[in-house]
Amino acid sequence: MSSATGLRVVVTGATGNVGTSVMRHLSEDPQVDSVLGIARRLPDEPPVSSARWAAVDLTAESELTKHFEGADVVVHLAWKLQPARDPAVTWRTNVLGSVKVFHAAAAAKVPALVYASSVGAYSPGPRERAVDESWPTHGWPEAAYCREKAYVERVLDTFEYERPETRVVRMRPAFLFKEESGSQQRRLFAGRFKPGPLARPELLPVLPDVRGLRVQALHTEDAAEAYRLAVTSDVRGAFNLAAEPPLDAEVLGELFHSRLVRMPRKAARSALAAAWGLHLVPASPQLFDAVLRLPLMDCTRARHELGWRPRYTAIEAVEEVLQGMREGAGEETAPLVGQKVG
């Protein structure tokens, strides 16, 4: 700790889906003396009034270093999902920006770095069992999101090797949802032209059942709690974060009260590729390929070493974000577009 009163923490990507929750959890922790939220653009009214805020671009390494000086922990959350059609843009922010953050943390001699990795960093895995944090993190090379997450993992490998005195934590959460991010996530994954009121279970009588499509989800507030625990403890290394149950067609069919219709993978991908080609959806068919190959994560380490337990089920997390989509939750925070979702 930098002082007798508590920790000084700096959070990048502080206005995003995860960042707003992490800022709130840290601000409410008596072990934390101060929290500085950094984002490229700040909303008119900061989402956490008790915290300090600064508008800084990730490419401004000297500015980052100045804000990191005296901090006990840097939490790096900033990530750009769009424009998915221009991977050079996302690479500059996500990969080169992360490198700048790590260099700035080293220059400021910050003792601990907590980085937001993702399930998307993992290499394709088995479908019959969950994998722990030792599973390879080479991503799926055709999907920009996975490719960038995997590359930053390699950058961190070098960072840790060269700076063993720095405590490095890699959080690998599943897909993150909360009600307040409903509009943002609708724009990022379904497209800005999809009306929010259509996100109603009763309006989806038939649900495609694609073999092998099974993912994990987590409520953003539960992820934020894991970040708080990582900041205020002495843990190192990677932590898988996900809630039960895994989401497949059967689980989602029950949630939407929909009849399942088996759809071949090739047909599903072709339909998505056509919609992508017509600019009807912002999610690429390559991302669909990656999701089909994601392993399920074993979260035993987070439970045992962090003492972490999710309060929400995966179903409750999805229900919340659907509620947010219907009600337009988060639509007033235009600067949040492009910030990290998970």
C-alpha distance (Angstrom), angle and dihedral (degrees) to the residues before:
residue distance angle dihedral
M1 . . .
S2 3.78 . .
S3 3.79 93.6 .
A4 3.78 142.4 7.2
T5 3.78 90.2 -100.0
G6 3.78 99.0 62.7
L7 3.78 148.9 -87.1
R8 3.78 127.2 -28.9
V9 3.81 110.2 -144.7
V10 3.79 131.5 -173.5
V11 3.82 119.8 -161.7
T12 3.81 124.2 -164.2
G13 3.80 119.0 -156.4
A14 3.78 86.1 28.1
T15 3.82 96.6 159.8
G16 3.81 97.2 54.0
N17 3.79 132.5 98.3
V18 3.80 92.2 -82.6
G19 3.78 97.8 27.8
T20 3.80 97.2 62.2
S21 3.80 91.0 52.2
V22 3.81 94.0 44.7
M23 3.81 90.9 49.6
R24 3.78 90.8 52.4
H25 3.82 94.7 47.1
L26 3.80 92.3 48.8
S27 3.81 93.6 45.5
E28 3.79 90.2 54.6
D29 3.82 94.7 49.7
P30 3.84 113.3 100.0
Q31 3.82 89.6 -149.5
V32 3.81 89.4 64.5
D33 3.78 116.8 78.8
S34 3.80 99.1 -176.0
V35 3.79 139.8 2.0
L36 3.80 124.8 -158.8
G37 3.79 116.6 -164.2
I38 3.80 117.6 -154.1
A39 3.80 124.4 -165.7
R40 3.78 136.4 153.8
R41 3.79 89.8 -117.3
L42 3.77 128.2 15.5
P43 3.81 125.7 -144.4
D44 3.80 118.9 -117.7
E45 3.80 89.8 -105.9
P46 3.83 114.9 33.5
P47 3.82 111.0 -125.3
V48 3.83 91.7 -129.6
S49 3.80 110.4 41.7
S50 3.82 95.5 -170.9
A51 3.82 92.7 60.7
R52 3.80 129.8 78.8
W53 3.80 119.4 -116.7
A54 3.79 138.3 -157.1
A55 3.80 132.8 -178.4
V56 3.81 106.7 -135.1
D57 3.79 131.3 155.6
L58 3.80 114.1 -132.0
T59 3.79 90.6 -128.2
A60 3.82 90.5 63.6
E61 3.80 97.1 86.9
S62 3.81 95.3 171.3
E63 3.80 90.9 52.5
L64 3.80 90.7 48.7
T65 3.80 90.8 50.1
K66 3.80 90.7 52.1
H67 3.80 91.8 52.4
F68 3.82 92.6 44.1
E69 3.81 94.6 53.8
G70 3.80 111.1 113.2
A71 3.80 93.7 13.0
D72 3.81 121.0 134.1
V73 3.81 94.7 -158.2
V74 3.80 136.0 18.0
V75 3.81 115.5 -157.9
H76 3.80 109.5 -160.6
L77 3.80 111.0 -157.4
A78 3.81 103.5 142.3
W79 3.81 112.4 124.0
K80 3.79 135.3 151.6
L81 3.81 119.5 -143.5
Q82 3.79 97.5 176.8
P83 2.98 144.7 94.0
A84 3.81 85.6 43.9
R85 3.82 88.3 172.1
D86 3.79 91.1 64.0
P87 3.83 107.4 49.9
A88 3.80 91.6 174.5
V89 3.81 88.3 67.9
T90 3.80 94.8 49.1
W91 3.82 90.6 43.9
R92 3.82 91.0 56.5
T93 3.80 92.2 52.1
N94 3.78 101.0 35.2
V95 3.78 104.4 35.9
L96 3.79 105.3 21.7
G97 3.81 90.4 36.4
S98 3.80 90.9 52.4
V99 3.81 90.2 50.1
K100 3.81 88.6 53.6
V101 3.81 90.7 50.3
F102 3.80 92.3 50.5
H103 3.82 92.1 46.9
A104 3.80 90.5 49.1
A105 3.81 91.9 49.1
A106 3.81 89.5 51.6
A107 3.81 92.9 47.1
A108 3.81 90.5 50.3
K109 3.83 90.4 46.8
V110 3.81 93.0 -126.1
P111 3.83 107.5 -177.4
A112 3.82 97.0 -144.5
L113 3.80 137.3 31.8
V114 3.81 123.6 -168.3
Y115 3.80 112.5 -168.0
A116 3.81 128.9 -165.6
S117 3.78 105.5 -130.6
S118 3.80 120.2 160.9
V119 3.77 147.7 -142.2
G120 3.80 82.0 -100.7
A121 3.81 89.9 72.9
Y122 3.80 91.8 66.8
S123 3.77 123.6 100.9
P124 3.83 116.9 -120.0
G125 3.77 108.3 -69.0
P126 3.78 144.4 -168.2
R127 3.78 119.4 -71.6
E128 3.79 96.6 -151.4
R129 3.83 97.8 62.2
A130 3.79 141.7 23.7
V131 3.80 121.3 -107.8
D132 3.78 129.2 -136.6
E133 3.79 128.7 -137.3
S134 3.81 93.2 -78.8
W135 3.82 91.3 71.8
P136 3.85 111.1 114.6
T137 3.80 117.0 -91.0
H138 3.78 103.9 -149.0
G139 3.81 95.0 122.2
W140 3.79 124.7 -154.0
P141 3.82 105.2 -58.5
E142 3.81 97.6 -148.6
A143 3.82 94.0 58.3
A144 3.81 113.7 75.6
Y145 3.81 93.8 -149.5
C146 3.82 93.2 54.0
R147 3.79 93.2 40.4
E148 3.80 91.6 53.5
K149 3.80 94.6 45.1
A150 3.81 90.6 50.4
Y151 3.82 92.5 47.8
V152 3.80 92.3 52.3
E153 3.81 88.8 51.4
R154 3.82 87.7 58.6
V155 3.81 90.4 48.4
L156 3.80 88.7 53.5
D157 3.80 90.6 49.8
T158 3.80 88.3 60.6
F159 3.80 92.3 42.2
E160 3.81 91.4 54.7
Y161 3.79 92.9 45.3
E162 3.79 92.6 52.2
R163 3.83 95.3 40.4
P164 3.83 108.8 35.7
E165 3.79 89.6 160.9
T166 3.84 90.5 67.9
R167 3.78 116.6 87.2
V168 3.82 106.4 -132.1
V169 3.82 123.1 -168.6
R170 3.81 124.0 -174.9
M171 3.80 116.1 -160.8
R172 3.81 113.9 -158.5
P173 3.80 107.3 -170.6
A174 3.77 129.1 178.3
F175 3.82 120.6 -121.9
L176 3.81 107.5 -44.7
F177 3.79 125.6 -139.0
K178 3.79 139.3 172.9
E179 3.80 134.2 159.3
E180 3.80 95.5 -111.1
S181 3.81 91.6 59.9
G182 3.82 94.9 51.6
S183 3.80 97.4 111.7
Q184 3.79 93.5 41.4
Q185 3.81 92.7 51.8
R186 3.80 91.9 45.0
R187 3.81 88.9 57.3
L188 3.79 93.3 44.6
F189 3.80 98.6 47.9
A190 3.81 109.9 15.4
G191 3.79 99.9 29.8
R192 3.77 134.3 -106.1
F193 3.83 92.5 -93.6
K194 3.81 94.9 60.5
P195 3.82 106.4 100.3
G196 3.80 112.9 -124.5
P197 3.82 94.2 -134.3
L198 3.82 88.6 66.0
A199 3.82 89.0 70.1
R200 3.81 90.7 90.5
P201 3.80 123.7 123.8
E202 3.80 92.8 -136.5
L203 3.81 90.8 58.8
L204 3.80 92.8 60.6
P205 3.83 105.1 67.5
V206 3.81 92.8 160.5
L207 3.80 126.1 43.8
P208 3.82 123.7 -168.1
D209 3.80 113.1 -120.6
V210 3.81 107.2 -150.6
R211 3.78 113.5 -173.1
G212 3.78 111.9 -115.7
L213 3.79 95.7 13.9
R214 3.79 102.9 132.0
V215 3.80 125.3 136.5
Q216 3.77 140.2 171.3
A217 3.78 126.3 -122.7
L218 3.78 137.8 -168.2
H219 3.77 136.7 -167.3
T220 3.79 110.6 -110.1
E221 3.80 91.4 -129.4
D222 3.80 89.9 58.5
A223 3.79 90.4 50.1
A224 3.81 89.7 49.7
E225 3.78 90.2 53.7
A226 3.81 89.9 53.5
Y227 3.81 89.5 52.4
R228 3.81 90.4 50.8
L229 3.79 90.6 51.8
A230 3.81 91.1 48.6
V231 3.82 91.4 50.3
T232 3.81 95.1 49.1
S233 3.82 98.4 42.6
D234 3.80 134.5 62.2
V235 3.81 97.8 -115.6
R236 3.79 123.8 135.8
G237 3.77 135.1 -166.7
A238 3.81 134.0 32.0
F239 3.80 129.9 -27.9
N240 3.81 127.7 -166.2
L241 3.81 113.9 -142.5
A242 3.80 123.7 -166.3
A243 3.79 140.8 129.9
E244 3.77 130.4 -132.7
P245 2.95 138.3 -70.6
P246 3.80 112.3 41.3
L247 3.80 109.1 -125.7
D248 3.79 116.8 -119.1
A249 3.79 132.9 151.3
E250 3.79 93.1 -83.2
V251 3.81 93.6 53.5
L252 3.81 93.2 43.9
G253 3.79 90.7 45.2
E254 3.78 89.2 59.0
L255 3.79 91.1 46.6
F256 3.81 93.0 51.0
H257 3.83 94.9 34.2
S258 3.79 85.5 -126.9
R259 3.77 133.2 153.0
L260 3.79 112.0 -118.3
V261 3.78 119.2 -125.6
R262 3.78 117.0 -170.2
M263 3.80 111.4 -123.3
P264 3.80 123.1 -174.0
R265 3.79 114.9 -120.1
K266 3.79 91.4 -120.8
A267 3.80 92.1 54.4
A268 3.80 92.6 47.4
R269 3.78 92.1 48.9
S270 3.80 92.5 46.3
A271 3.79 90.7 52.7
L272 3.79 91.5 49.5
A273 3.80 91.8 45.9
A274 3.80 90.5 52.4
A275 3.81 91.7 49.7
W276 3.81 89.5 46.8
G277 3.78 91.1 50.1
L278 3.80 90.3 51.9
H279 3.81 91.0 48.6
L280 3.80 90.9 -118.1
V281 3.80 95.2 127.3
P282 3.82 131.4 32.6
A283 3.83 95.4 -147.2
S284 3.80 114.0 91.2
P285 3.83 126.5 -134.7
Q286 3.82 87.2 -121.4
L287 3.80 89.1 62.4
F288 3.82 88.3 51.6
D289 3.81 88.2 53.4
A290 3.79 89.6 52.0
V291 3.80 94.4 48.7
L292 3.80 90.6 53.3
R293 3.80 88.8 57.5
L294 3.81 100.5 43.3
P295 3.78 114.8 120.9
L296 3.78 122.2 -129.3
M297 3.80 110.8 -108.8
D298 3.79 127.8 -126.1
C299 3.81 108.0 -142.1
T300 3.80 98.2 -169.2
R301 3.80 93.9 116.9
A302 3.81 93.2 55.6
R303 3.80 90.5 50.3
H304 3.80 94.7 48.4
E305 3.81 103.1 36.5
L306 3.80 101.8 30.4
G307 3.79 96.8 31.1
W308 3.82 86.3 -129.7
R309 3.80 124.9 162.1
P310 3.82 123.5 170.3
R311 3.80 113.4 -122.8
Y312 3.80 93.7 -158.3
T313 3.77 129.2 57.6
A314 3.79 119.7 -128.7
I315 3.81 88.7 -108.9
E316 3.80 91.7 54.1
A317 3.81 90.0 50.7
V318 3.80 91.2 53.4
E319 3.80 91.7 45.4
E320 3.80 89.6 53.9
V321 3.78 95.6 51.2
L322 3.81 90.7 47.4
Q323 3.79 88.0 53.0
G324 3.78 89.1 50.8
M325 3.81 91.5 50.2
R326 3.79 91.6 51.6
E327 3.79 93.7 48.5
G328 3.80 97.4 39.1
A329 3.80 93.1 -117.2
G330 3.78 112.6 -172.6
E331 3.81 96.2 14.4
E332 3.81 92.1 126.1
T333 3.82 93.1 62.8
A334 3.80 100.7 76.9
P335 3.83 93.8 163.7
L336 3.78 89.4 65.4
V337 3.79 92.9 70.2
G338 3.78 109.2 112.3
Q339 3.79 95.0 22.2
K340 3.75 123.7 125.5
V341 3.81 119.9 -66.0
G342 3.69 101.7 176.5
